[in-house]
Amino acid sequence: MRPLRLGDVTKHRSLAFSLRVRFVSLPKRGEFDGIDLDCYHVGQVYVLPSQLATLLILGGHAELVENQSGRAEAADFGQPQFPKRR
């Protein structure tokens, strides 16, 4: 059985949540058993399944890349003034 490659994981269309991450370093061989990271490069941005992306982020090998248009922020209006009833 050949090792699982990240490309294999990201090709499947699923409802799983994915994250955009930038590799800051590559793990040493064997650090993540059964996952081949040879086709990925430091400094490049990839969309990965959330579980794998989280594992890489927590291991210090990747950082989250914010999608400028992908997230909306709620407006903070403080104490809104409602019209008074007559």
N, C-alpha and C positions, 0 to 999 in steps of 0.2 A: 504494500500500500504506500503510495507516494505521500509526502508531507502536504498538509493543507497550505495553500498559498492565499494571501489576502485577496488577490484578484479573483479567486474562485468564490470567496465569500461575498464580495461586493457585486458580482455579476448577477446574483439571484435577486429577483424582484420580490420583496417581502414587505410586510407592514412594520418591520423592525425600525426603530429610531436610529438615525445615523448622525454622525458628527464630522465636521471638517476639522482636521488636525494637520499640523506641520511637524514633520520629524525634526527633532533637534539632535538626535543621535540614534544610532542603530543598536539594538541589543546584541550582546555577544551570542555566538552560536550556542544553542541549547538553553538559553535563558527562558525562552518561551517554547516549551516542548511541542513539537509537531507543527509549528508555524514557521514557514519560510519567508523571511523578510528581505531576501536578496534583491528583489526587483524594485525595491523602494529606495529613495535617495534622501539624504539629509537636506533640509531646506525646502523640500517640495510639499505641497498641500494635497491631501487625499481625503476622500469621503469614505469613512469606515463605519462598520456597525458599532453602535454605542458601547457594547461590552468590550470589544477589542480596543476601541479608542480610549476608553476609560482605563483599561489595563496599561496601555502605553503611556498615558498621561501620568498615572500614579507611579509608574516605573521611571519617570523622568526622561522618557524617550520622545515625547511628543507634547505639543501645546495646542490648546483649543484655538481655532481661528474663528473670530466673530464674523458672521455674515451680516454686513451692514444693512441690507434690505430685508433680511429674513426674520428679524425679530422686531416686534412692535413694543413700544413702551407706553405704559398707561400714563395719561395726563393727570397731574396732581393739581386740582383746582382748590385745594384747601377746604374751606367751608362754603359750599355753593349757596347762593341766595335764591330761595324759591319765592315766587310771587305770593303775596298775601291774599287770602280768600276774602271776599266781600260779603 
